Amino acid sequence: KAAGSITRAVDIVKGKIDQSIKIEVEVESYEQYLEAITTECHIIMLDNMSNDLMRKCVATNNSKLLEASGNMTVERIKAVSDTGVDFISVGALTHSYKAMDVSLKFSK
């Protein structure tokens, strides 16, 4: 939003980075996805989308890598994988992990 559009944001980034660096665009709607596929980004992150909407994005993809993310659970991975996306990010593996307090003490 700060750049005015996805296209403008990608153009700005392309002009400021080494061309070997991959650009990933996060989209939250089909309309944003349709704009993202027209840009020079390499990866499109489909954030918080239903499986049906991800399937629609896969069906209309023009060679971008597609990553499913947001509201992802380990239980949902198989169904999301079946949509045809290239990658799945499961934030629950890190941000929802229950930490264990471990102490290491030395004695003489």
C-alpha positions in Angstrom: 0.0 0.0 0.0 2.9 2.4 0.8 4.1 2.1 -2.9 0.6 2.5 -4.3 0.3 -0.9 -5.9 2.0 -4.3 -6.0 3.4 -3.5 -9.5 5.0 -0.3 -8.3 6.4 -2.0 -5.2 8.0 -4.7 -7.3 9.4 -2.1 -9.7 10.9 -0.1 -6.8 12.5 -3.2 -5.3 13.8 -4.5 -8.7 15.6 -1.2 -9.1 17.4 -1.4 -5.8 18.6 -5.0 -5.5 21.0 -7.3 -7.2 19.1 -9.1 -10.0 20.0 -12.5 -8.6 17.8 -11.9 -5.5 14.3 -13.4 -5.7 11.3 -11.1 -5.0 8.3 -12.5 -3.1 5.0 -10.8 -3.1 2.4 -11.5 -0.4 -1.3 -11.3 -1.6 -4.5 -11.7 0.4 -7.1 -11.7 -2.5 -7.5 -13.0 -6.0 -7.4 -9.4 -7.3 -4.0 -8.8 -5.7 -2.9 -12.2 -7.1 -3.9 -11.2 -10.6 -1.8 -8.1 -10.3 1.2 -9.9 -8.8 1.4 -12.4 -11.7 1.9 -9.5 -14.1 5.0 -8.3 -12.2 8.6 -9.4 -12.3 8.3 -11.1 -8.9 9.5 -14.7 -8.6 7.3 -16.0 -5.7 3.7 -15.2 -4.7 2.7 -15.9 -1.2 -1.0 -16.7 -0.9 -1.8 -15.5 2.6 -4.8 -16.8 4.5 -6.6 -18.1 1.4 -9.1 -20.9 1.3 -8.1 -24.1 -0.5 -10.6 -23.3 -3.3 -9.1 -19.9 -3.8 -5.5 -21.4 -3.8 -6.7 -23.9 -6.5 -8.0 -21.0 -8.6 -4.7 -19.2 -8.3 -2.8 -22.4 -9.3 -5.0 -22.8 -12.3 -4.4 -19.3 -13.6 -0.7 -19.2 -12.7 1.8 -18.1 -15.4 5.0 -19.7 -14.1 5.4 -18.0 -10.7 6.2 -20.1 -7.7 3.3 -20.1 -5.3 3.6 -20.3 -1.5 0.6 -21.0 0.8 0.8 -19.3 4.2 -1.3 -18.0 7.0 -3.7 -19.9 9.1 -1.7 -23.0 8.2 -1.8 -26.0 10.5 0.0 -29.3 10.3 -3.4 -31.0 10.0 -4.2 -28.8 6.9 -0.9 -29.5 5.0 -2.2 -32.5 2.9 -5.3 -30.6 1.7 -3.3 -27.5 0.9 -0.6 -29.6 -0.9 -3.4 -31.0 -3.1 -4.2 -27.5 -4.4 -0.9 -27.6 -6.4 1.0 -24.8 -4.6 4.8 -25.1 -4.7 5.5 -24.3 -1.0 3.7 -24.3 2.3 4.8 -22.2 5.3 3.5 -23.3 8.7 4.3 -20.5 11.2 2.8 -22.6 14.0 6.0 -24.7 13.9 7.8 -21.7 15.4 5.5 -19.0 16.7 3.1 -21.4 18.5 5.8 -23.8 19.8 5.7 -24.4 23.6 9.1 -23.5 24.9 11.0 -25.5 27.5 13.1 -23.8 30.1 16.5 -25.5 30.1 19.3 -24.5 32.4 22.9 -25.6 32.1 24.9 -25.2 35.3 28.5 -26.1 35.9 30.0 -27.1 39.1 33.6 -27.8 40.2 
